[in-house]
Amino acid sequence: MTAPEPDGDSNTLGKVRAPADSYARVHPDVLADPHLLYQLLVGLIQHTGRFILTVSTMKSEILLWNRAAERALDRKADDMFGTAMTSLLFDVPKGRVSAALEAKARAETWSGIIGALHSDGRLVPIRARIAAILDSHAQPVATASVAYDMSEQISLDADLERSNQRLGEFVAATAHDLAEPLRGVRRFAELLAESGDWDPEPAELLATITSQAAKLDTYITEVLASIQPN
């Protein structure tokens, strides 16, 4: 038995086909052994690490629910079979889920962030890619989704934002503390230079103090501007 080749804009394997960009080659020996193919697919589905894999009918009844989905939402596969996938999805942000369902109804691919309902009632943010599985007549028979839990990433992003805010506050306070005495030094040097006739050497030193203080004051101003929110 030989592996099927791409057919036009789609790929056919038995009576099921998928968009051309999702095409994957399978060794002929695997296709020739249904038991081996089954083991391969089960292993792939169950050992995908953090990636959540689900398949549901066009009526949204769940047919496949892997271990990553069980861990992310604390919902066992046996309890999920036949459950409506739409009962688990909520707007994050508003309008995203409805767009996903509309794309599903049109057998289109959709990707974005949605909220999945955890068993404890909280919403788990997930980034998902949802696509229709088509039969040999290009009619949608099911919907497959690949997703991952973004909770940790969102938490890390929030920690980073808080750290950046504290750093910005520290830099602003330090720059302010440096700027005030610096301006005093600059002004004092200007007053000394204006107070009388100086020999060339001290006059040059005063001019250097004034110009260098002005440059440093400019640097501090630029630092403050760089940490201000847009």
Stockholm file with secondary structure:
# STOCKHOLM 1.0

chainA/1-230         MTAPEPDGDSNTLGKVRAPADSYARVHPDVLADPHLLYQLLVGLIQHTGRFILTVSTMKSEILLWNRAAERALDRKADDMFGTAMTSLLFDVPKGRVSAALEAKARAETWSGIIGALHSDGRLVPIRARIAAILDSHAQPVATASVAYDMSEQISLDADLERSNQRLGEFVAATAHDLAEPLRGVRRFAELLAESGDWDPEPAELLATITSQAAKLDTYITEVLASIQPN
#=GR chainA/1-230 SS CCCCCEETTEEEETTEEEEGGGCCCCCHHHHTCHHHHHHHHHHHHHTCTTEEEEEEETTCBEEEECHHHHHHHTCCHHHHTTCBGGGGEECSSTTHHHHHHHHHHTTCCEEEEEEEECTTSCEEEEEEEEEEEEETTSCEEEEEEEEEECHHHHHHHHHHHHHHHHHHHHHHHHHHHHHHHHHHHHHHHHHHHHSSCCCHHHHHHHHHHHHHHHHHHHHHHHHHHHHSCC
#=GC SS_cons         CCCCCEETTEEEETTEEEEGGGCCCCCHHHHTCHHHHHHHHHHHHHTCTTEEEEEEETTCBEEEECHHHHHHHTCCHHHHTTCBGGGGEECSSTTHHHHHHHHHHTTCCEEEEEEEECTTSCEEEEEEEEEEEEETTSCEEEEEEEEEECHHHHHHHHHHHHHHHHHHHHHHHHHHHHHHHHHHHHHHHHHHHHSSCCCHHHHHHHHHHHHHHHHHHHHHHHHHHHHSCC
//
